[in-house]
Every structure is written in C-alpha cells, then in structure tokens.
Amino acid sequence: MKVKLTPEGQITIPAYIRQKLGLQGGDEILLLLEGTDLKLRIIKPKRLSEFYGTLPATVPYPGKEAIRQSVAETLAQKTQIENS
C-alpha cells in the first residue's frame, strides 16, 4: 500500500489496517530500519494478569491479608532498628 508523507513527516495508517491490527490512538509502534527498508512493529503492553502461571510457584499464595500483615511487620521491624 502506498501512503504519502506529510510536510511534518507523518503518515496515516489506513483505517482498515488499524482495525485489522487492533490499533488505537496512543498505541506505540516501533520503527525498524533494515537497509533501505522500513518495518513497523506494534508494541502492545501486556496486562499483569497475562503473566499468571508463567513462573513456577515455590510457596503457596497465602492471600492478600497475610501478605499485608507480613509487610507491616517487616516495616515495623525496620523502623525499630532505625530508631534504636
């Protein structure tokens, strides 16, 4: 497909291509220069939930409240050490 470069150095990706690739305003695109060829690669950020299960669990998940309690205890201990 042929597109025209504006005087500001911008191009427009046609709507049907944006729709097919799922591109929206604000999405990031990586420009790769290979010789005289320019390639575009879409950068889609992943949600943290997409990484669920990618690493093996070494300890069972104790739950949010247990983690909050552990963090609070650790911070309290650090505060006591610093104030001693």
C-alpha positions in Angstrom: 0.0 0.0 0.0 1.2 3.4 -0.9 0.9 6.4 1.6 2.1 9.9 1.3 4.5 11.6 3.9 3.2 14.9 5.1 5.4 18.0 5.3 5.6 17.3 9.1 7.0 13.8 8.5 3.8 12.0 9.3 1.9 9.2 7.6 -1.6 7.9 8.1 -2.2 4.2 8.5 -5.5 3.4 6.7 -8.5 2.6 8.9 -9.0 -1.0 7.7 -5.3 -1.8 8.6 -5.7 -0.2 12.0 -8.9 -2.2 12.6 -7.3 -5.5 11.4 -4.3 -5.0 13.7 -6.4 -3.6 16.6 -4.5 -0.3 16.7 -6.0 2.6 18.6 -4.9 6.2 19.1 -2.0 6.3 21.6 -0.7 2.8 20.7 3.1 2.6 20.2 4.7 1.4 17.1 8.4 0.5 16.8 10.2 1.6 13.6 12.9 -0.8 12.4 15.3 0.3 9.7 16.8 -2.6 7.7 19.0 -1.3 4.9 16.6 0.9 2.9 13.5 -0.9 4.2 11.4 0.5 7.0 9.4 -2.1 9.1 6.8 -1.3 11.7 6.2 -3.4 14.7 3.3 -2.9 17.1 4.2 -2.6 20.8 1.2 -3.8 22.8 1.7 -3.6 26.6 0.7 -6.8 28.4 -1.5 -6.8 31.5 0.0 -8.3 34.6 -2.8 -11.0 34.5 -1.4 -12.3 31.2 1.7 -13.4 33.1 -0.2 -15.5 35.5 1.2 -19.0 35.7 4.4 -18.3 33.7 6.7 -18.8 36.7 6.5 -21.8 39.0 5.1 -21.1 42.4 7.7 -22.0 45.1 5.4 -21.2 48.0 1.6 -21.3 48.1 -0.1 -17.9 47.9 -1.2 -17.0 51.5 -3.7 -14.3 50.4 -3.7 -10.5 50.4 -4.3 -10.1 54.1 -1.4 -12.4 55.1 0.9 -10.5 52.7 -0.2 -7.1 54.1 0.4 -8.3 57.6 3.9 -9.6 56.7 4.8 -6.3 55.0 3.5 -4.3 58.1 5.6 -6.5 60.4 8.7 -6.1 58.3 8.3 -2.3 58.1 7.7 -2.2 61.9 11.0 -4.2 62.5 12.9 -1.9 60.2 11.5 1.2 61.9 12.5 -0.2 65.4 16.1 -1.0 64.1 16.5 2.5 62.7 15.2 4.2 65.9 17.5 2.1 68.1 
